[in-house]
Amino acid sequence: MNKIGSTAVAVALASAAACGGKKTDPGTTQAAAPPDAQVASASPDAALAIDAAPAVPAGFAATAEDRTYAATGAWGQAWLTAMSSAPAGAPRDPAWPCRAVVDVGMDGTADEEYAWTFGGPAACKTPPDQVVFGCPLTEHLIDRTMGSVLETDKVWAYDAAGHLTAVRRSNRLGTTRIVWTWAGDDPASADMDTNPDGVAEEHARYTRTGDALVFEQREPDGSFKLSATFRYQGDHLVENAKKFQTTTYAWDGGRVVSAEVVKRGAPVARTTYAYDCP
């Protein structure tokens, strides 16, 4: 969770099972709800070169399509209301990464590149399955893992307490909208609409278990299925454990340095975070 703390942490954990799939998010090879290392020892500056950050939206601005979507019903209106909260305007904390590169297959190539912009709250809480560090307003992803380049934009919104409450995730394949509810400083549930009908057809819940947040997705019969367990040391996310893979995060003081995904005891993807923001 965020805001990022200051204790150095370096954790490594290997999984004992296997699952297919090349697509990754920063530090994860299979996102549970829209969008997720032996730990890498290199510093961010020594990692794969990351191109200059591409142009990204400055923040959320409702489009005609968003307003039409909101008119579909109460859930669409609730999403638009959450998204329309004014950003707090805080500058980026130097401990928050602004860019990341993901090497899928550990072959030295930049298969995914992420860029984040800020200007929201100075301190925040974010659901662990979003796998963000700091309090970004936007994310721009260039994804080369599917055979052709796919660019995806996320725009997040926060409430007055700094809780991330909604997102719009869009690319040429469509738009996903999510609304989160909170219980204190822990996320409680997520409702997702992956098509423009204004109805949340996917649901998830979060459960606190000691130093971990358990993320479960609802099944058609109403039961919940474990998707991932996110473990923390203080405010530092150190492990994202799924059925067939584990992602671990390396820290240098208050900065996340890298994330590594392990399957069958072998690393299969590495994310490196960068701080040289324009």
Disulfide bonds with the S-S distance in Angstrom:
Cys98-Cys277 2.03
Cys124-Cys135 2.15
